[in-house]
Amino acid sequence: MENDWKKIKTYTNAIQAEIVKQMLEENGIPAVALNKQDSSYLFGKIELYVSEGSTDVAERLIEEAERGL
């Protein structure tokens, strides 16, 4: 991953992380979900990254989606 990517959110649910990643990509924001969960026991985190230039827009979209707007 390039140096200009910034972590904007951390999830414990892989499906939720993927839904948010897809929502960002549908809105023209490239996103990467880095799965740091243990494959056997499914503990750990999934980190969501976007480029630094897209951070503000991505965070606003996620906030609106979580509020149900």
Jmol script that loads the backbone (N, CA, C; Angstrom):
load data "model"
ATOM      1  N   MET A   1       0.853  -1.169   0.000  1.00  0.00           N
ATOM      2  CA  MET A   1       0.000   0.000   0.000  1.00  0.00           C
ATOM      3  C   MET A   1       0.902   1.237   0.000  1.00  0.00           C
ATOM      4  N   GLU A   2       0.491   2.251  -0.746  1.00  0.00           N
ATOM      5  CA  GLU A   2       1.276   3.474  -0.849  1.00  0.00           C
ATOM      6  C   GLU A   2       1.239   4.259   0.452  1.00  0.00           C
ATOM      7  N   ASN A   3       2.144   5.213   0.566  1.00  0.00           N
ATOM      8  CA  ASN A   3       2.275   5.976   1.808  1.00  0.00           C
ATOM      9  C   ASN A   3       1.161   6.968   2.064  1.00  0.00           C
ATOM     10  N   ASP A   4       0.381   7.335   1.045  1.00  0.00           N
ATOM     11  CA  ASP A   4      -0.634   8.360   1.252  1.00  0.00           C
ATOM     12  C   ASP A   4      -1.997   7.812   1.647  1.00  0.00           C
ATOM     13  N   TRP A   5      -2.054   6.588   2.137  1.00  0.00           N
ATOM     14  CA  TRP A   5      -3.315   5.997   2.594  1.00  0.00           C
ATOM     15  C   TRP A   5      -3.440   6.209   4.091  1.00  0.00           C
ATOM     16  N   LYS A   6      -4.665   6.480   4.538  1.00  0.00           N
ATOM     17  CA  LYS A   6      -4.911   6.751   5.950  1.00  0.00           C
ATOM     18  C   LYS A   6      -6.027   5.849   6.469  1.00  0.00           C
ATOM     19  N   LYS A   7      -5.813   5.292   7.660  1.00  0.00           N
ATOM     20  CA  LYS A   7      -6.851   4.469   8.291  1.00  0.00           C
ATOM     21  C   LYS A   7      -7.953   5.386   8.790  1.00  0.00           C
ATOM     22  N   ILE A   8      -9.204   5.101   8.369  1.00  0.00           N
ATOM     23  CA  ILE A   8     -10.313   5.956   8.783  1.00  0.00           C
ATOM     24  C   ILE A   8     -11.301   5.256   9.706  1.00  0.00           C
ATOM     25  N   LYS A   9     -11.257   3.927   9.731  1.00  0.00           N
ATOM     26  CA  LYS A   9     -12.237   3.199  10.548  1.00  0.00           C
ATOM     27  C   LYS A   9     -11.688   1.799  10.839  1.00  0.00           C
ATOM     28  N   THR A  10     -12.085   1.238  11.975  1.00  0.00           N
ATOM     29  CA  THR A  10     -11.713  -0.116  12.354  1.00  0.00           C
ATOM     30  C   THR A  10     -12.988  -0.886  12.684  1.00  0.00           C
ATOM     31  N   TYR A  11     -13.062  -2.105  12.173  1.00  0.00           N
ATOM     32  CA  TYR A  11     -14.240  -2.960  12.373  1.00  0.00           C
ATOM     33  C   TYR A  11     -13.823  -4.293  12.973  1.00  0.00           C
ATOM     34  N   THR A  12     -14.771  -4.961  13.608  1.00  0.00           N
ATOM     35  CA  THR A  12     -14.571  -6.337  14.044  1.00  0.00           C
ATOM     36  C   THR A  12     -15.397  -7.291  13.196  1.00  0.00           C
ATOM     37  N   ASN A  13     -16.321  -6.749  12.417  1.00  0.00           N
ATOM     38  CA  ASN A  13     -17.199  -7.541  11.568  1.00  0.00           C
ATOM     39  C   ASN A  13     -16.758  -7.370  10.112  1.00  0.00           C
ATOM     40  N   ALA A  14     -16.285  -8.442   9.486  1.00  0.00           N
ATOM     41  CA  ALA A  14     -15.769  -8.387   8.118  1.00  0.00           C
ATOM     42  C   ALA A  14     -16.843  -7.986   7.114  1.00  0.00           C
ATOM     43  N   ILE A  15     -18.063  -8.422   7.323  1.00  0.00           N
ATOM     44  CA  ILE A  15     -19.144  -8.086   6.398  1.00  0.00           C
ATOM     45  C   ILE A  15     -19.446  -6.589   6.459  1.00  0.00           C
ATOM     46  N   GLN A  16     -19.509  -6.033   7.647  1.00  0.00           N
ATOM     47  CA  GLN A  16     -19.760  -4.609   7.795  1.00  0.00           C
ATOM     48  C   GLN A  16     -18.644  -3.796   7.137  1.00  0.00           C
ATOM     49  N   ALA A  17     -17.407  -4.204   7.327  1.00  0.00           N
ATOM     50  CA  ALA A  17     -16.276  -3.509   6.709  1.00  0.00           C
ATOM     51  C   ALA A  17     -16.377  -3.552   5.189  1.00  0.00           C
ATOM     52  N   GLU A  18     -16.767  -4.688   4.644  1.00  0.00           N
ATOM     53  CA  GLU A  18     -16.883  -4.821   3.191  1.00  0.00           C
ATOM     54  C   GLU A  18     -18.030  -3.979   2.642  1.00  0.00           C
ATOM     55  N   ILE A  19     -19.128  -3.893   3.368  1.00  0.00           N
ATOM     56  CA  ILE A  19     -20.257  -3.063   2.940  1.00  0.00           C
ATOM     57  C   ILE A  19     -19.840  -1.592   2.870  1.00  0.00           C
ATOM     58  N   VAL A  20     -19.133  -1.127   3.878  1.00  0.00           N
ATOM     59  CA  VAL A  20     -18.684   0.263   3.893  1.00  0.00           C
ATOM     60  C   VAL A  20     -17.666   0.502   2.785  1.00  0.00           C
ATOM     61  N   LYS A  21     -16.771  -0.442   2.569  1.00  0.00           N
ATOM     62  CA  LYS A  21     -15.783  -0.335   1.492  1.00  0.00           C
ATOM     63  C   LYS A  21     -16.475  -0.213   0.146  1.00  0.00           C
ATOM     64  N   GLN A  22     -17.473  -1.045  -0.095  1.00  0.00           N
ATOM     65  CA  GLN A  22     -18.208  -0.994  -1.355  1.00  0.00           C
ATOM     66  C   GLN A  22     -18.968   0.328  -1.509  1.00  0.00           C
ATOM     67  N   MET A  23     -19.552   0.828  -0.426  1.00  0.00           N
ATOM     68  CA  MET A  23     -20.258   2.098  -0.470  1.00  0.00           C
ATOM     69  C   MET A  23     -19.311   3.223  -0.861  1.00  0.00           C
ATOM     70  N   LEU A  24     -18.109   3.227  -0.291  1.00  0.00           N
ATOM     71  CA  LEU A  24     -17.128   4.253  -0.635  1.00  0.00           C
ATOM     72  C   LEU A  24     -16.740   4.149  -2.108  1.00  0.00           C
ATOM     73  N   GLU A  25     -16.494   2.935  -2.576  1.00  0.00           N
ATOM     74  CA  GLU A  25     -16.094   2.749  -3.973  1.00  0.00           C
ATOM     75  C   GLU A  25     -17.216   3.148  -4.928  1.00  0.00           C
ATOM     76  N   GLU A  26     -18.459   2.910  -4.557  1.00  0.00           N
ATOM     77  CA  GLU A  26     -19.596   3.338  -5.383  1.00  0.00           C
ATOM     78  C   GLU A  26     -19.695   4.860  -5.468  1.00  0.00           C
ATOM     79  N   ASN A  27     -19.125   5.545  -4.486  1.00  0.00           N
ATOM     80  CA  ASN A  27     -19.112   7.001  -4.476  1.00  0.00           C
ATOM     81  C   ASN A  27     -17.786   7.566  -4.996  1.00  0.00           C
ATOM     82  N   GLY A  28     -17.005   6.734  -5.681  1.00  0.00           N
ATOM     83  CA  GLY A  28     -15.780   7.183  -6.323  1.00  0.00           C
ATOM     84  C   GLY A  28     -14.577   7.314  -5.418  1.00  0.00           C
ATOM     85  N   ILE A  29     -14.615   6.690  -4.248  1.00  0.00           N
ATOM     86  CA  ILE A  29     -13.492   6.762  -3.315  1.00  0.00           C
ATOM     87  C   ILE A  29     -12.849   5.381  -3.224  1.00  0.00           C
ATOM     88  N   PRO A  30     -11.655   5.211  -3.791  1.00  0.00           N
ATOM     89  CA  PRO A  30     -10.965   3.927  -3.656  1.00  0.00           C
ATOM     90  C   PRO A  30     -10.695   3.627  -2.176  1.00  0.00           C
ATOM     91  N   ALA A  31     -10.970   2.406  -1.769  1.00  0.00           N
ATOM     92  CA  ALA A  31     -10.796   2.021  -0.369  1.00  0.00           C
ATOM     93  C   ALA A  31     -10.166   0.633  -0.303  1.00  0.00           C
ATOM     94  N   VAL A  32      -9.446   0.394   0.799  1.00  0.00           N
ATOM     95  CA  VAL A  32      -8.807  -0.897   1.026  1.00  0.00           C
ATOM     96  C   VAL A  32      -9.184  -1.365   2.429  1.00  0.00           C
ATOM     97  N   ALA A  33      -9.642  -2.604   2.537  1.00  0.00           N
ATOM     98  CA  ALA A  33      -9.921  -3.209   3.839  1.00  0.00           C
ATOM     99  C   ALA A  33      -8.784  -4.173   4.146  1.00  0.00           C
ATOM    100  N   LEU A  34      -8.058  -3.908   5.212  1.00  0.00           N
ATOM    101  CA  LEU A  34      -6.935  -4.739   5.624  1.00  0.00           C
ATOM    102  C   LEU A  34      -7.399  -5.628   6.772  1.00  0.00           C
ATOM    103  N   ASN A  35      -7.561  -6.913   6.483  1.00  0.00           N
ATOM    104  CA  ASN A  35      -8.091  -7.862   7.457  1.00  0.00           C
ATOM    105  C   ASN A  35      -6.959  -8.393   8.320  1.00  0.00           C
ATOM    106  N   LYS A  36      -6.988  -8.029   9.595  1.00  0.00           N
ATOM    107  CA  LYS A  36      -5.978  -8.484  10.551  1.00  0.00           C
ATOM    108  C   LYS A  36      -6.566  -9.492  11.535  1.00  0.00           C
ATOM    109  N   GLN A  37      -7.679 -10.125  11.131  1.00  0.00           N
ATOM    110  CA  GLN A  37      -8.311 -11.115  11.998  1.00  0.00           C
ATOM    111  C   GLN A  37      -7.603 -12.456  11.877  1.00  0.00           C
ATOM    112  N   ASP A  38      -7.605 -13.193  12.970  1.00  0.00           N
ATOM    113  CA  ASP A  38      -7.115 -14.563  12.964  1.00  0.00           C
ATOM    114  C   ASP A  38      -8.109 -15.409  12.171  1.00  0.00           C
ATOM    115  N   SER A  39      -7.617 -16.196  11.228  1.00  0.00           N
ATOM    116  CA  SER A  39      -8.525 -16.945  10.353  1.00  0.00           C
ATOM    117  C   SER A  39      -9.237 -18.096  11.062  1.00  0.00           C
ATOM    118  N   SER A  40      -8.696 -18.604  12.133  1.00  0.00           N
ATOM    119  CA  SER A  40      -9.331 -19.722  12.828  1.00  0.00           C
ATOM    120  C   SER A  40     -10.362 -19.279  13.859  1.00  0.00           C
ATOM    121  N   TYR A  41     -10.043 -18.232  14.592  1.00  0.00           N
ATOM    122  CA  TYR A  41     -10.895 -17.832  15.712  1.00  0.00           C
ATOM    123  C   TYR A  41     -11.628 -16.518  15.485  1.00  0.00           C
ATOM    124  N   LEU A  42     -11.333 -15.830  14.391  1.00  0.00           N
ATOM    125  CA  LEU A  42     -11.998 -14.596  13.996  1.00  0.00           C
ATOM    126  C   LEU A  42     -11.974 -13.506  15.062  1.00  0.00           C
ATOM    127  N   PHE A  43     -10.861 -13.383  15.763  1.00  0.00           N
ATOM    128  CA  PHE A  43     -10.692 -12.225  16.626  1.00  0.00           C
ATOM    129  C   PHE A  43      -9.658 -11.322  15.963  1.00  0.00           C
ATOM    130  N   GLY A  44      -9.751 -10.060  16.274  1.00  0.00           N
ATOM    131  CA  GLY A  44      -8.865  -9.082  15.656  1.00  0.00           C
ATOM    132  C   GLY A  44      -9.685  -8.024  14.953  1.00  0.00           C
ATOM    133  N   LYS A  45      -9.031  -7.219  14.158  1.00  0.00           N
ATOM    134  CA  LYS A  45      -9.667  -6.057  13.554  1.00  0.00           C
ATOM    135  C   LYS A  45      -9.541  -6.082  12.032  1.00  0.00           C
ATOM    136  N   ILE A  46     -10.461  -5.379  11.381  1.00  0.00           N
ATOM    137  CA  ILE A  46     -10.383  -5.091   9.955  1.00  0.00           C
ATOM    138  C   ILE A  46     -10.253  -3.577   9.861  1.00  0.00           C
ATOM    139  N   GLU A  47      -9.162  -3.113   9.247  1.00  0.00           N
ATOM    140  CA  GLU A  47      -8.911  -1.687   9.132  1.00  0.00           C
ATOM    141  C   GLU A  47      -9.287  -1.210   7.740  1.00  0.00           C
ATOM    142  N   LEU A  48      -9.967  -0.075   7.665  1.00  0.00           N
ATOM    143  CA  LEU A  48     -10.397   0.498   6.399  1.00  0.00           C
ATOM    144  C   LEU A  48      -9.549   1.728   6.100  1.00  0.00           C
ATOM    145  N   TYR A  49      -8.946   1.736   4.905  1.00  0.00           N
ATOM    146  CA  TYR A  49      -8.055   2.805   4.488  1.00  0.00           C
ATOM    147  C   TYR A  49      -8.578   3.491   3.233  1.00  0.00           C
ATOM    148  N   VAL A  50      -8.348   4.810   3.145  1.00  0.00           N
ATOM    149  CA  VAL A  50      -8.595   5.589   1.927  1.00  0.00           C
ATOM    150  C   VAL A  50      -7.397   6.517   1.741  1.00  0.00           C
ATOM    151  N   SER A  51      -7.276   7.087   0.544  1.00  0.00           N
ATOM    152  CA  SER A  51      -6.178   8.026   0.317  1.00  0.00           C
ATOM    153  C   SER A  51      -6.412   9.274   1.157  1.00  0.00           C
ATOM    154  N   GLU A  52      -5.318   9.928   1.541  1.00  0.00           N
ATOM    155  CA  GLU A  52      -5.432  11.090   2.424  1.00  0.00           C
ATOM    156  C   GLU A  52      -6.313  12.180   1.841  1.00  0.00           C
ATOM    157  N   GLY A  53      -6.308  12.353   0.528  1.00  0.00           N
ATOM    158  CA  GLY A  53      -7.126  13.372  -0.103  1.00  0.00           C
ATOM    159  C   GLY A  53      -8.621  13.088  -0.036  1.00  0.00           C
ATOM    160  N   SER A  54      -8.990  11.857   0.238  1.00  0.00           N
ATOM    161  CA  SER A  54     -10.404  11.462   0.289  1.00  0.00           C
ATOM    162  C   SER A  54     -10.922  11.273   1.704  1.00  0.00           C
ATOM    163  N   THR A  55     -10.093  11.533   2.691  1.00  0.00           N
ATOM    164  CA  THR A  55     -10.444  11.247   4.078  1.00  0.00           C
ATOM    165  C   THR A  55     -11.705  11.965   4.536  1.00  0.00           C
ATOM    166  N   ASP A  56     -11.792  13.271   4.294  1.00  0.00           N
ATOM    167  CA  ASP A  56     -12.938  14.043   4.781  1.00  0.00           C
ATOM    168  C   ASP A  56     -14.248  13.572   4.164  1.00  0.00           C
ATOM    169  N   VAL A  57     -14.242  13.366   2.854  1.00  0.00           N
ATOM    170  CA  VAL A  57     -15.460  12.925   2.161  1.00  0.00           C
ATOM    171  C   VAL A  57     -15.844  11.526   2.632  1.00  0.00           C
ATOM    172  N   ALA A  58     -14.864  10.629   2.767  1.00  0.00           N
ATOM    173  CA  ALA A  58     -15.134   9.257   3.201  1.00  0.00           C
ATOM    174  C   ALA A  58     -15.722   9.231   4.603  1.00  0.00           C
ATOM    175  N   GLU A  59     -15.142  10.000   5.508  1.00  0.00           N
ATOM    176  CA  GLU A  59     -15.657  10.031   6.880  1.00  0.00           C
ATOM    177  C   GLU A  59     -17.080  10.580   6.927  1.00  0.00           C
ATOM    178  N   ARG A  60     -17.376  11.584   6.102  1.00  0.00           N
ATOM    179  CA  ARG A  60     -18.730  12.146   6.057  1.00  0.00           C
ATOM    180  C   ARG A  60     -19.724  11.110   5.526  1.00  0.00           C
ATOM    181  N   LEU A  61     -19.341  10.395   4.455  1.00  0.00           N
ATOM    182  CA  LEU A  61     -20.217   9.366   3.896  1.00  0.00           C
ATOM    183  C   LEU A  61     -20.487   8.250   4.908  1.00  0.00           C
ATOM    184  N   ILE A  62     -19.464   7.837   5.620  1.00  0.00           N
ATOM    185  CA  ILE A  62     -19.629   6.772   6.616  1.00  0.00           C
ATOM    186  C   ILE A  62     -20.544   7.255   7.739  1.00  0.00           C
ATOM    187  N   GLU A  63     -20.334   8.489   8.197  1.00  0.00           N
ATOM    188  CA  GLU A  63     -21.175   9.031   9.262  1.00  0.00           C
ATOM    189  C   GLU A  63     -22.637   9.103   8.823  1.00  0.00           C
ATOM    190  N   GLU A  64     -22.880   9.554   7.603  1.00  0.00           N
ATOM    191  CA  GLU A  64     -24.261   9.624   7.099  1.00  0.00           C
ATOM    192  C   GLU A  64     -24.879   8.233   6.976  1.00  0.00           C
ATOM    193  N   ALA A  65     -24.098   7.272   6.507  1.00  0.00           N
ATOM    194  CA  ALA A  65     -24.602   5.907   6.366  1.00  0.00           C
ATOM    195  C   ALA A  65     -24.938   5.299   7.723  1.00  0.00           C
ATOM    196  N   GLU A  66     -24.111   5.574   8.732  1.00  0.00           N
ATOM    197  CA  GLU A  66     -24.344   5.022  10.064  1.00  0.00           C
ATOM    198  C   GLU A  66     -25.550   5.670  10.740  1.00  0.00           C
ATOM    199  N   ARG A  67     -25.861   6.907  10.355  1.00  0.00           N
ATOM    200  CA  ARG A  67     -27.046   7.579  10.899  1.00  0.00           C
ATOM    201  C   ARG A  67     -28.311   7.196  10.138  1.00  0.00           C
ATOM    202  N   GLY A  68     -28.137   6.528   9.012  1.00  0.00           N
ATOM    203  CA  GLY A  68     -29.287   6.089   8.243  1.00  0.00           C
ATOM    204  C   GLY A  68     -29.795   7.104   7.254  1.00  0.00           C
ATOM    205  N   LEU A  69     -28.960   8.065   6.873  1.00  0.00           N
ATOM    206  CA  LEU A  69     -29.389   9.084   5.900  1.00  0.00           C
ATOM    207  C   LEU A  69     -29.183   8.617   4.493  1.00  0.00           C
TER     208      LEU A  69
END
end "model"
wireframe off; spacefill off
backbone 0.3
color backbone group
